[in-house]
Amino acid sequence: MLVIVGGSMAAVKAPSVLRRLREGGVSVNVIATRAALAFITELSLSTAADGPVGTDAAWFSPRPDALHLTLAKVDAAVIVGASAELLAGAAHGHANELALATLLSVPGPVLWVPAMNAAMWHNRAVQANVARLRDWGHHFLGPEVGSFGTRGEGAGIGRMAEPEDIAAAVLKLLAPAAVSDSKGRDLDGLHVVVSAGPTREYLDPVRFISNPSSGKMGFAVAMEARDRGARVTLVTGPVNLPGPSGMAVVRINSALELRDAVVQAAQDADIVVMTAAVADYRAAELKGEKQAKVAGDVSIHLTPNPDILAELGQNKGERVLVGFAMETHAGVERAAAKAARKNADFILLNYPTQEGTAFGGDDNQVTLVRADGSHQDWPRASKRQVARQLLNEALRVRDLRVREQRTTD
Ligand code: C5P
């Protein structure tokens, strides 16, 4: 385990984390950033770790090995007292200090335990960096609400999680059964098709009807499926996210293009997850030229788009079909009716009104709804965690179906 100690008042809690990890049988490599050493001595850390501490000074001294590569030979990394600076550096691939250079080569999961003033934590740049790291599958513990610092400069969110909680989270991260709760490569050999983002329905060459879907939920499902060994096809509308590596990414604009790409990819799919916010209507006639402004009201004649999930549901075969639904009222009944109408195995229902979730947020709070009306509320969690649970459920449905098939054969 690599423990990076960041530059924050919370660095003084790092020896307690190190001691607990050692008591839990974990061997640790430790790095203290330059800023961390302003808060805690190298000697306290190395005593608690029972070994040397990697520092920038050691990295830049003549030595027989490349220290950032030696220290990266671990199963996982935790950043204790993660500062805004470390988050920014990692989110942008910086390697200008030992901690960041080492993180670039750590092969396993990374757990961030931030500690900073509430105003800093809420800053848009910090939140964007956190979102980016989450999208890449990094884990976060805290920050928590509580007093922070010693000069009364902080109250509110920003306080670092307690050492025993950090040690427990690290042990969970390292336990083979609990590696991201996701049972390793349990999707090996399966083809997972995911649709994401909005569609754009052009009225003329420069105007379109669309919606604010960010694509984050679908991208999280695609990345989780990839990391669990699936072959993944991600069909996405226009979003501000880089195409993830290790999968086929098909970029489309309109619902009709989405339909063609998904239907084609779904031919040999085992699981299809429709997170795309498909526009229900398109212009009946797409004007070839930009329409000039006219005096008074105008009306646009809209025609319905095909329902892709329903189309897949009509010819379902062995596939597991998962949909999403956003409702403002009577959510469970409406989602159950949709699952029935579209022949989807289950629908994850969310609400557009909850802050920080659904459209554009990094978290999601969903209710799993089946066609028979049975449903289950899932706690608010990162979109990656929701993706994990979604795929667990899809796999459960698939296993049941395969077993039923065997007994009828
Ligand atoms: O009917 P509604 O749009 O609420 O259904 C949501 C689910 O159906 C989502 O999974 C969405 O991706 C899918 N859908 C579709 N084709 C459409 C509209 C929605 O596949 N035309």
Boltz pocket constraint, residues with backbone or C-beta under 6 A from the ligand:
constraints:
  - pocket:
      binder: B
      contacts: [[A, 255], [A, 274], [A, 275], [A, 276], [A, 277], [A, 278], [A, 279], [A, 280], [A, 305], [A, 306], [A, 307], [A, 308], [A, 309], [A, 310], [A, 322], [A, 323], [A, 324], [A, 325], [A, 326], [A, 338]]
      max_distance: 6.0
